[in-house]
Amino acid sequence: MFREGDLVLIQIEDKKYLKKLTKNFHLNVKDRTLRYEDVIGRESGDKVGDFYLFEPTLEDIILLGFERKTQIIYPKDAFYIAFKLGIDRSSRVLEFGTGSGALTAVLSHIAMEVYSYEQSEKFYQLALRNWERFQLCKNVRAFLMDFSEATLEEESFDAAFVDVREPWHYVDKVHRVLKRGAVCGFLLPTTNQVCTLLSHLNGKFASIEVLEIFHRYYKTNPERFRPEDRMVAHTAYLVFGRKIKD
Ligand code: SAM
């Protein structure tokens, strides 16, 4: 049941809005209005006029709620990454750079603990704000620090993910702090970066995969079922490898 202070995902036609339910809440869409008193006490899945009310998912929160000042890892990539890293409730995961904290929110959902490093004060504060606002990432240890300066024990992480422009500078250090056989992932927007990274993984990581994820959404009218006219053609390449003894 929705109470004051709850987050509500409101859908009308193909538009979605993520709103906090406060006393002065109201939403106007074209000539239709939804007010606090229309939502309070309702259940997720209820319909009020043309508005559907839902409890937001993590994807809704990241896409509609997170303030973004860096490029974020979109849920389409982040959800795949989280499972590909092979982590569970007993895993300690390393991540850098934190950026807006979008991937961290997904990793933190699955892992026991996430260590996240961000070198920029502005982005570090932004990630903390995003997590605080949506009550996320309570199991994250966030560090305002260049990863290369972090003091970490050898073989202390079950998985790692690296989202910085030149990840090859950190391959040796990441290799050192990962447990044997642990999965490490990288995200890179261009093929040139992927090729440079691949040459640095050699001899330290095996079972290497490079892939990208395409989502093609469909119009959901069963009488005229066909793809949407537009799609996102490229977000980034994902690179994964498993630590081997060097
Ligand atoms: N994965 C993040 C997300 O989903 O919101 C976005 C990361 S953003 C593209 C890259 C971040 O890496 C930037 O905020 C940058 O300041 C940070 N960064 C770059 N080099 C770093 C380093 N050596 N140590 C820590 N952070 C670093």
py3Dmol code that shows the C-alpha trace and the ligand (Angstrom):
import py3Dmol

protein = """\
ATOM      1  CA  MET A   1       0.000   0.000   0.000  1.00  0.00           C
ATOM      2  CA  PHE A   2       1.444   3.440  -0.915  1.00  0.00           C
ATOM      3  CA  ARG A   3       2.213   5.683   2.081  1.00  0.00           C
ATOM      4  CA  GLU A   4       3.517   9.220   2.411  1.00  0.00           C
ATOM      5  CA  GLY A   5       7.214   9.312   1.486  1.00  0.00           C
ATOM      6  CA  ASP A   6       7.054   6.226  -0.784  1.00  0.00           C
ATOM      7  CA  LEU A   7       8.400   6.221  -4.307  1.00  0.00           C
ATOM      8  CA  VAL A   8       5.778   5.539  -6.964  1.00  0.00           C
ATOM      9  CA  LEU A   9       6.241   4.685 -10.619  1.00  0.00           C
ATOM     10  CA  ILE A  10       3.389   6.266 -12.550  1.00  0.00           C
ATOM     11  CA  GLN A  11       2.698   5.177 -16.092  1.00  0.00           C
ATOM     12  CA  ILE A  12       0.325   6.871 -18.498  1.00  0.00           C
ATOM     13  CA  GLU A  13       0.281   5.669 -22.114  1.00  0.00           C
ATOM     14  CA  ASP A  14       3.981   5.152 -22.930  1.00  0.00           C
ATOM     15  CA  LYS A  15       5.281   7.750 -20.442  1.00  0.00           C
ATOM     16  CA  LYS A  16       6.742   6.824 -17.062  1.00  0.00           C
ATOM     17  CA  TYR A  17       7.334   9.109 -14.065  1.00  0.00           C
ATOM     18  CA  LEU A  18       9.136   8.295 -10.828  1.00  0.00           C
ATOM     19  CA  LYS A  19       7.740  10.413  -7.982  1.00  0.00           C
ATOM     20  CA  LYS A  20       7.989  10.673  -4.222  1.00  0.00           C
ATOM     21  CA  LEU A  21       4.582  10.723  -2.567  1.00  0.00           C
ATOM     22  CA  THR A  22       4.505  13.974  -0.568  1.00  0.00           C
ATOM     23  CA  LYS A  23       1.421  15.908   0.615  1.00  0.00           C
ATOM     24  CA  ASN A  24       1.772  18.491  -2.184  1.00  0.00           C
ATOM     25  CA  PHE A  25       2.368  15.861  -4.914  1.00  0.00           C
ATOM     26  CA  HIS A  26       0.472  16.330  -8.150  1.00  0.00           C
ATOM     27  CA  LEU A  27       1.229  15.258 -11.723  1.00  0.00           C
ATOM     28  CA  ASN A  28      -0.315  16.913 -14.783  1.00  0.00           C
ATOM     29  CA  VAL A  29      -0.125  15.072 -18.099  1.00  0.00           C
ATOM     30  CA  LYS A  30      -1.974  16.787 -20.933  1.00  0.00           C
ATOM     31  CA  ASP A  31      -5.417  17.473 -19.417  1.00  0.00           C
ATOM     32  CA  ARG A  32      -5.208  14.773 -16.729  1.00  0.00           C
ATOM     33  CA  THR A  33      -4.126  15.299 -13.124  1.00  0.00           C
ATOM     34  CA  LEU A  34      -3.067  12.835 -10.428  1.00  0.00           C
ATOM     35  CA  ARG A  35      -2.911  14.076  -6.813  1.00  0.00           C
ATOM     36  CA  TYR A  36      -1.561  12.853  -3.454  1.00  0.00           C
ATOM     37  CA  GLU A  37      -5.052  11.775  -2.299  1.00  0.00           C
ATOM     38  CA  ASP A  38      -5.535   9.683  -5.505  1.00  0.00           C
ATOM     39  CA  VAL A  39      -2.422   7.604  -4.711  1.00  0.00           C
ATOM     40  CA  ILE A  40      -2.239   7.324  -0.913  1.00  0.00           C
ATOM     41  CA  GLY A  41      -3.533   3.946   0.297  1.00  0.00           C
ATOM     42  CA  ARG A  42      -3.535   2.445  -3.220  1.00  0.00           C
ATOM     43  CA  GLU A  43      -1.660  -0.752  -4.122  1.00  0.00           C
ATOM     44  CA  SER A  44       1.024  -1.368  -6.742  1.00  0.00           C
ATOM     45  CA  GLY A  45      -0.819  -2.344  -9.938  1.00  0.00           C
ATOM     46  CA  ASP A  46      -3.855  -0.093  -9.259  1.00  0.00           C
ATOM     47  CA  LYS A  47      -5.237   2.170 -11.973  1.00  0.00           C
ATOM     48  CA  VAL A  48      -6.496   5.693 -11.216  1.00  0.00           C
ATOM     49  CA  GLY A  49      -8.152   7.230 -14.264  1.00  0.00           C
ATOM     50  CA  ASP A  50      -5.597   6.698 -17.040  1.00  0.00           C
ATOM     51  CA  PHE A  51      -2.647   6.438 -14.595  1.00  0.00           C
ATOM     52  CA  TYR A  52      -1.167   3.075 -13.571  1.00  0.00           C
ATOM     53  CA  LEU A  53       0.622   2.971 -10.203  1.00  0.00           C
ATOM     54  CA  PHE A  54       3.554   0.626  -9.561  1.00  0.00           C
ATOM     55  CA  GLU A  55       6.295   0.104  -7.037  1.00  0.00           C
ATOM     56  CA  PRO A  56       9.481   1.074  -8.908  1.00  0.00           C
ATOM     57  CA  THR A  57      12.088  -1.553  -9.778  1.00  0.00           C
ATOM     58  CA  LEU A  58      15.830  -0.934  -9.553  1.00  0.00           C
ATOM     59  CA  GLU A  59      15.820  -0.335 -13.331  1.00  0.00           C
ATOM     60  CA  ASP A  60      13.140   2.382 -12.942  1.00  0.00           C
ATOM     61  CA  ILE A  61      15.145   4.035 -10.164  1.00  0.00           C
ATOM     62  CA  ILE A  62      18.381   4.096 -12.163  1.00  0.00           C
ATOM     63  CA  LEU A  63      16.827   5.224 -15.442  1.00  0.00           C
ATOM     64  CA  LEU A  64      14.326   7.749 -14.083  1.00  0.00           C
ATOM     65  CA  GLY A  65      15.666   8.714 -10.664  1.00  0.00           C
ATOM     66  CA  PHE A  66      19.461   8.785 -10.740  1.00  0.00           C
ATOM     67  CA  GLU A  67      21.104  12.130 -11.324  1.00  0.00           C
ATOM     68  CA  ARG A  68      23.758  11.535 -14.007  1.00  0.00           C
ATOM     69  CA  LYS A  69      26.800  13.671 -14.557  1.00  0.00           C
ATOM     70  CA  THR A  70      28.914  10.874 -15.990  1.00  0.00           C
ATOM     71  CA  GLN A  71      28.023   8.319 -18.612  1.00  0.00           C
ATOM     72  CA  ILE A  72      26.346   5.525 -16.641  1.00  0.00           C
ATOM     73  CA  ILE A  73      26.292   1.801 -17.258  1.00  0.00           C
ATOM     74  CA  TYR A  74      22.712   1.207 -18.421  1.00  0.00           C
ATOM     75  CA  PRO A  75      20.681  -1.582 -16.830  1.00  0.00           C
ATOM     76  CA  LYS A  76      20.807  -3.585 -20.072  1.00  0.00           C
ATOM     77  CA  ASP A  77      24.574  -3.931 -19.586  1.00  0.00           C
ATOM     78  CA  ALA A  78      24.694  -3.695 -15.765  1.00  0.00           C
ATOM     79  CA  PHE A  79      22.256  -6.576 -15.141  1.00  0.00           C
ATOM     80  CA  TYR A  80      24.270  -8.847 -17.435  1.00  0.00           C
ATOM     81  CA  ILE A  81      27.574  -7.755 -15.855  1.00  0.00           C
ATOM     82  CA  ALA A  82      26.320  -8.484 -12.326  1.00  0.00           C
ATOM     83  CA  PHE A  83      25.560 -12.125 -13.150  1.00  0.00           C
ATOM     84  CA  LYS A  84      28.523 -12.595 -15.468  1.00  0.00           C
ATOM     85  CA  LEU A  85      30.855 -11.700 -12.590  1.00  0.00           C
ATOM     86  CA  GLY A  86      29.579 -14.836 -10.848  1.00  0.00           C
ATOM     87  CA  ILE A  87      28.873 -13.070  -7.578  1.00  0.00           C
ATOM     88  CA  ASP A  88      26.448 -13.904  -4.769  1.00  0.00           C
ATOM     89  CA  ARG A  89      25.672 -12.902  -1.177  1.00  0.00           C
ATOM     90  CA  SER A  90      29.097 -14.131  -0.031  1.00  0.00           C
ATOM     91  CA  SER A  91      31.133 -12.094  -2.544  1.00  0.00           C
ATOM     92  CA  ARG A  92      33.379  -9.086  -2.021  1.00  0.00           C
ATOM     93  CA  VAL A  93      33.450  -7.091  -5.263  1.00  0.00           C
ATOM     94  CA  LEU A  94      35.818  -4.372  -6.404  1.00  0.00           C
ATOM     95  CA  GLU A  95      34.695  -1.575  -8.727  1.00  0.00           C
ATOM     96  CA  PHE A  96      36.215   1.645 -10.147  1.00  0.00           C
ATOM     97  CA  GLY A  97      35.321   4.346 -11.188  1.00  0.00           C
ATOM     98  CA  THR A  98      32.135   4.820  -9.289  1.00  0.00           C
ATOM     99  CA  GLY A  99      30.890   7.646 -11.554  1.00  0.00           C
ATOM    100  CA  SER A 100      27.182   8.284 -10.867  1.00  0.00           C
ATOM    101  CA  GLY A 101      26.958   5.008  -8.927  1.00  0.00           C
ATOM    102  CA  ALA A 102      24.601   3.208 -11.321  1.00  0.00           C
ATOM    103  CA  LEU A 103      26.547  -0.061 -11.687  1.00  0.00           C
ATOM    104  CA  THR A 104      27.344  -0.003  -7.951  1.00  0.00           C
ATOM    105  CA  ALA A 105      23.608  -0.045  -7.188  1.00  0.00           C
ATOM    106  CA  VAL A 106      23.203  -3.227  -9.250  1.00  0.00           C
ATOM    107  CA  LEU A 107      26.305  -4.978  -7.852  1.00  0.00           C
ATOM    108  CA  SER A 108      25.324  -4.093  -4.301  1.00  0.00           C
ATOM    109  CA  HIS A 109      21.960  -5.838  -4.799  1.00  0.00           C
ATOM    110  CA  ILE A 110      23.677  -9.176  -5.357  1.00  0.00           C
ATOM    111  CA  ALA A 111      27.004  -9.051  -3.501  1.00  0.00           C
ATOM    112  CA  MET A 112      27.867  -9.181   0.184  1.00  0.00           C
ATOM    113  CA  GLU A 113      30.081  -6.102  -0.088  1.00  0.00           C
ATOM    114  CA  VAL A 114      31.257  -3.697  -2.805  1.00  0.00           C
ATOM    115  CA  TYR A 115      34.433  -1.599  -2.634  1.00  0.00           C
ATOM    116  CA  SER A 116      34.004   1.311  -5.035  1.00  0.00           C
ATOM    117  CA  TYR A 117      36.733   3.849  -5.924  1.00  0.00           C
ATOM    118  CA  GLU A 118      36.186   7.278  -7.486  1.00  0.00           C
ATOM    119  CA  GLN A 119      38.907   9.852  -8.010  1.00  0.00           C
ATOM    120  CA  SER A 120      36.703  12.891  -8.611  1.00  0.00           C
ATOM    121  CA  GLU A 121      35.150  14.583  -5.547  1.00  0.00           C
ATOM    122  CA  LYS A 122      32.236  15.824  -7.681  1.00  0.00           C
ATOM    123  CA  PHE A 123      31.268  12.335  -8.920  1.00  0.00           C
ATOM    124  CA  TYR A 124      31.945  10.699  -5.550  1.00  0.00           C
ATOM    125  CA  GLN A 125      29.465  13.100  -3.913  1.00  0.00           C
ATOM    126  CA  LEU A 126      26.989  12.535  -6.747  1.00  0.00           C
ATOM    127  CA  ALA A 127      27.045   8.753  -6.272  1.00  0.00           C
ATOM    128  CA  LEU A 128      26.559   9.137  -2.498  1.00  0.00           C
ATOM    129  CA  ARG A 129      23.589  11.448  -3.152  1.00  0.00           C
ATOM    130  CA  ASN A 130      21.980   8.999  -5.584  1.00  0.00           C
ATOM    131  CA  TRP A 131      22.324   6.080  -3.155  1.00  0.00           C
ATOM    132  CA  GLU A 132      21.127   8.102  -0.162  1.00  0.00           C
ATOM    133  CA  ARG A 133      18.088   9.426  -2.025  1.00  0.00           C
ATOM    134  CA  PHE A 134      16.879   5.930  -2.923  1.00  0.00           C
ATOM    135  CA  GLN A 135      18.153   4.146   0.218  1.00  0.00           C
ATOM    136  CA  LEU A 136      20.535   1.973  -1.810  1.00  0.00           C
ATOM    137  CA  CYS A 137      24.077   0.636  -1.440  1.00  0.00           C
ATOM    138  CA  LYS A 138      24.195   0.178   2.337  1.00  0.00           C
ATOM    139  CA  ASN A 139      26.805  -2.579   1.776  1.00  0.00           C
ATOM    140  CA  VAL A 140      29.098  -0.337  -0.325  1.00  0.00           C
ATOM    141  CA  ARG A 141      32.409   1.037   0.933  1.00  0.00           C
ATOM    142  CA  ALA A 142      32.962   4.127  -1.205  1.00  0.00           C
ATOM    143  CA  PHE A 143      36.432   5.654  -1.449  1.00  0.00           C
ATOM    144  CA  LEU A 144      37.284   9.093  -2.811  1.00  0.00           C
ATOM    145  CA  MET A 145      40.601   7.990  -4.262  1.00  0.00           C
ATOM    146  CA  ASP A 146      42.455   7.142  -7.446  1.00  0.00           C
ATOM    147  CA  PHE A 147      42.368   3.338  -7.578  1.00  0.00           C
ATOM    148  CA  SER A 148      46.099   3.220  -8.212  1.00  0.00           C
ATOM    149  CA  GLU A 149      46.623   4.678  -4.703  1.00  0.00           C
ATOM    150  CA  ALA A 150      44.374   2.176  -2.898  1.00  0.00           C
ATOM    151  CA  THR A 151      46.100  -0.144  -0.434  1.00  0.00           C
ATOM    152  CA  LEU A 152      44.528  -3.571  -0.810  1.00  0.00           C
ATOM    153  CA  GLU A 153      45.435  -7.072   0.258  1.00  0.00           C
ATOM    154  CA  GLU A 154      46.445  -9.592  -2.383  1.00  0.00           C
ATOM    155  CA  GLU A 155      43.782 -12.065  -3.524  1.00  0.00           C
ATOM    156  CA  SER A 156      41.050 -10.373  -1.472  1.00  0.00           C
ATOM    157  CA  PHE A 157      38.247  -9.891  -4.060  1.00  0.00           C
ATOM    158  CA  ASP A 158      35.883 -12.415  -5.620  1.00  0.00           C
ATOM    159  CA  ALA A 159      35.246 -10.269  -8.720  1.00  0.00           C
ATOM    160  CA  ALA A 160      36.047  -6.854 -10.188  1.00  0.00           C
ATOM    161  CA  PHE A 161      34.599  -4.408 -12.670  1.00  0.00           C
ATOM    162  CA  VAL A 162      36.530  -1.541 -14.245  1.00  0.00           C
ATOM    163  CA  ASP A 163      34.841   1.419 -15.943  1.00  0.00           C
ATOM    164  CA  VAL A 164      37.583   3.980 -16.658  1.00  0.00           C
ATOM    165  CA  ARG A 165      38.920   5.323 -19.946  1.00  0.00           C
ATOM    166  CA  GLU A 166      42.326   3.621 -19.891  1.00  0.00           C
ATOM    167  CA  PRO A 167      41.855   0.414 -17.885  1.00  0.00           C
ATOM    168  CA  TRP A 168      45.093  -1.184 -19.104  1.00  0.00           C
ATOM    169  CA  HIS A 169      47.052   0.953 -16.609  1.00  0.00           C
ATOM    170  CA  TYR A 170      45.404  -0.983 -13.767  1.00  0.00           C
ATOM    171  CA  VAL A 171      45.460  -4.566 -15.078  1.00  0.00           C
ATOM    172  CA  ASP A 172      48.440  -5.651 -12.942  1.00  0.00           C
ATOM    173  CA  LYS A 173      46.952  -4.239  -9.744  1.00  0.00           C
ATOM    174  CA  VAL A 174      43.491  -5.676 -10.381  1.00  0.00           C
ATOM    175  CA  HIS A 175      45.087  -9.033 -11.143  1.00  0.00           C
ATOM    176  CA  ARG A 176      46.998  -8.912  -7.834  1.00  0.00           C
ATOM    177  CA  VAL A 177      43.962  -8.206  -5.643  1.00  0.00           C
ATOM    178  CA  LEU A 178      41.649 -10.758  -7.284  1.00  0.00           C
ATOM    179  CA  LYS A 179      41.350 -14.350  -6.081  1.00  0.00           C
ATOM    180  CA  ARG A 180      42.493 -17.055  -8.509  1.00  0.00           C
ATOM    181  CA  GLY A 181      39.883 -17.820 -11.159  1.00  0.00           C
ATOM    182  CA  ALA A 182      37.846 -14.678 -10.289  1.00  0.00           C
ATOM    183  CA  VAL A 183      36.067 -12.867 -13.127  1.00  0.00           C
ATOM    184  CA  CYS A 184      37.062  -9.334 -14.068  1.00  0.00           C
ATOM    185  CA  GLY A 185      34.963  -7.209 -16.421  1.00  0.00           C
ATOM    186  CA  PHE A 186      35.679  -3.983 -18.295  1.00  0.00           C
ATOM    187  CA  LEU A 187      33.443  -1.575 -20.192  1.00  0.00           C
ATOM    188  CA  LEU A 188      34.799   0.380 -23.147  1.00  0.00           C
ATOM    189  CA  PRO A 189      33.000   2.501 -25.726  1.00  0.00           C
ATOM    190  CA  THR A 190      35.438   2.108 -28.663  1.00  0.00           C
ATOM    191  CA  THR A 191      37.104  -0.796 -30.464  1.00  0.00           C
ATOM    192  CA  ASN A 192      40.548   0.866 -30.220  1.00  0.00           C
ATOM    193  CA  GLN A 193      40.313   0.749 -26.415  1.00  0.00           C
ATOM    194  CA  VAL A 194      39.230  -2.903 -26.541  1.00  0.00           C
ATOM    195  CA  CYS A 195      42.271  -3.855 -28.668  1.00  0.00           C
ATOM    196  CA  THR A 196      44.699  -2.073 -26.345  1.00  0.00           C
ATOM    197  CA  LEU A 197      43.134  -3.740 -23.317  1.00  0.00           C
ATOM    198  CA  LEU A 198      43.281  -7.195 -24.911  1.00  0.00           C
ATOM    199  CA  SER A 199      47.015  -6.923 -25.412  1.00  0.00           C
ATOM    200  CA  HIS A 200      47.444  -6.138 -21.688  1.00  0.00           C
ATOM    201  CA  LEU A 201      45.270  -9.040 -20.459  1.00  0.00           C
ATOM    202  CA  ASN A 202      47.490 -11.581 -22.131  1.00  0.00           C
ATOM    203  CA  GLY A 203      49.193 -13.926 -19.622  1.00  0.00           C
ATOM    204  CA  LYS A 204      47.133 -12.620 -16.667  1.00  0.00           C
ATOM    205  CA  PHE A 205      43.559 -13.408 -17.639  1.00  0.00           C
ATOM    206  CA  ALA A 206      42.118 -16.315 -19.652  1.00  0.00           C
ATOM    207  CA  SER A 207      38.673 -17.300 -20.908  1.00  0.00           C
ATOM    208  CA  ILE A 208      38.459 -13.842 -22.458  1.00  0.00           C
ATOM    209  CA  GLU A 209      35.223 -12.732 -24.082  1.00  0.00           C
ATOM    210  CA  VAL A 210      34.304  -9.508 -25.864  1.00  0.00           C
ATOM    211  CA  LEU A 211      30.666  -8.775 -26.526  1.00  0.00           C
ATOM    212  CA  GLU A 212      28.039  -6.121 -26.798  1.00  0.00           C
ATOM    213  CA  ILE A 213      24.391  -6.271 -25.889  1.00  0.00           C
ATOM    214  CA  PHE A 214      21.619  -5.098 -28.216  1.00  0.00           C
ATOM    215  CA  HIS A 215      18.088  -4.601 -27.050  1.00  0.00           C
ATOM    216  CA  ARG A 216      15.415  -4.412 -29.702  1.00  0.00           C
ATOM    217  CA  TYR A 217      12.069  -3.412 -28.215  1.00  0.00           C
ATOM    218  CA  TYR A 218       8.775  -4.377 -29.823  1.00  0.00           C
ATOM    219  CA  LYS A 219       5.472  -2.562 -30.121  1.00  0.00           C
ATOM    220  CA  THR A 220       3.139  -4.559 -27.880  1.00  0.00           C
ATOM    221  CA  ASN A 221      -0.038  -4.364 -29.983  1.00  0.00           C
ATOM    222  CA  PRO A 222      -0.778  -8.076 -30.695  1.00  0.00           C
ATOM    223  CA  GLU A 223      -2.577  -7.205 -33.968  1.00  0.00           C
ATOM    224  CA  ARG A 224       0.405  -5.222 -35.311  1.00  0.00           C
ATOM    225  CA  PHE A 225       3.306  -6.906 -33.537  1.00  0.00           C
ATOM    226  CA  ARG A 226       6.612  -5.574 -34.849  1.00  0.00           C
ATOM    227  CA  PRO A 227       9.847  -3.867 -33.677  1.00  0.00           C
ATOM    228  CA  GLU A 228       9.942  -0.282 -32.493  1.00  0.00           C
ATOM    229  CA  ASP A 229      11.161   2.065 -35.259  1.00  0.00           C
ATOM    230  CA  ARG A 230      14.188   3.265 -33.292  1.00  0.00           C
ATOM    231  CA  MET A 231      16.741   1.518 -31.124  1.00  0.00           C
ATOM    232  CA  VAL A 232      19.952   2.321 -29.257  1.00  0.00           C
ATOM    233  CA  ALA A 233      22.627   1.045 -31.627  1.00  0.00           C
ATOM    234  CA  HIS A 234      25.632   1.170 -29.301  1.00  0.00           C
ATOM    235  CA  THR A 235      26.381   1.754 -25.657  1.00  0.00           C
ATOM    236  CA  ALA A 236      29.695  -0.028 -25.060  1.00  0.00           C
ATOM    237  CA  TYR A 237      31.759  -3.184 -25.480  1.00  0.00           C
ATOM    238  CA  LEU A 238      32.059  -5.524 -22.526  1.00  0.00           C
ATOM    239  CA  VAL A 239      35.254  -7.479 -21.939  1.00  0.00           C
ATOM    240  CA  PHE A 240      35.468 -10.337 -19.429  1.00  0.00           C
ATOM    241  CA  GLY A 241      38.354 -12.561 -18.350  1.00  0.00           C
ATOM    242  CA  ARG A 242      39.251 -14.878 -15.476  1.00  0.00           C
ATOM    243  CA  LYS A 243      42.397 -14.456 -13.396  1.00  0.00           C
ATOM    244  CA  ILE A 244      45.123 -17.011 -14.020  1.00  0.00           C
ATOM    245  CA  LYS A 245      48.405 -17.498 -12.169  1.00  0.00           C
ATOM    246  CA  ASP A 246      51.084 -15.415 -13.937  1.00  0.00           C
TER     247      ASP A 246
END
"""
ligand_1 = """\
27
SAM
N 30.179 2.935 -13.870
C 29.705 4.248 -13.510
C 28.181 4.247 -13.438
O 27.540 3.258 -13.849
O 27.601 5.251 -12.970
C 30.217 5.303 -14.459
C 31.727 5.443 -14.443
S 32.286 6.878 -15.298
C 32.081 6.482 -16.974
C 34.033 6.738 -15.097
C 34.494 7.279 -13.748
O 35.780 6.771 -13.475
C 34.601 8.788 -13.698
O 33.761 9.280 -12.682
C 36.080 9.049 -13.369
O 36.273 10.153 -12.527
C 36.469 7.739 -12.697
N 37.901 7.369 -12.745
C 38.745 7.442 -13.815
N 39.960 6.964 -13.494
C 39.880 6.576 -12.179
C 40.817 5.986 -11.253
N 42.065 5.739 -11.627
N 40.406 5.717 -9.989
C 39.139 5.990 -9.607
N 38.205 6.540 -10.440
C 38.575 6.830 -11.699
"""
view = py3Dmol.view(width=600, height=400)
view.addModel(protein, "pdb")
view.setStyle({"model": 0}, {"cartoon": {"style": "trace"}})
view.addModel(ligand_1, "xyz")
view.setStyle({"model": 1}, {"stick": {}})
view.zoomTo()
view.show()
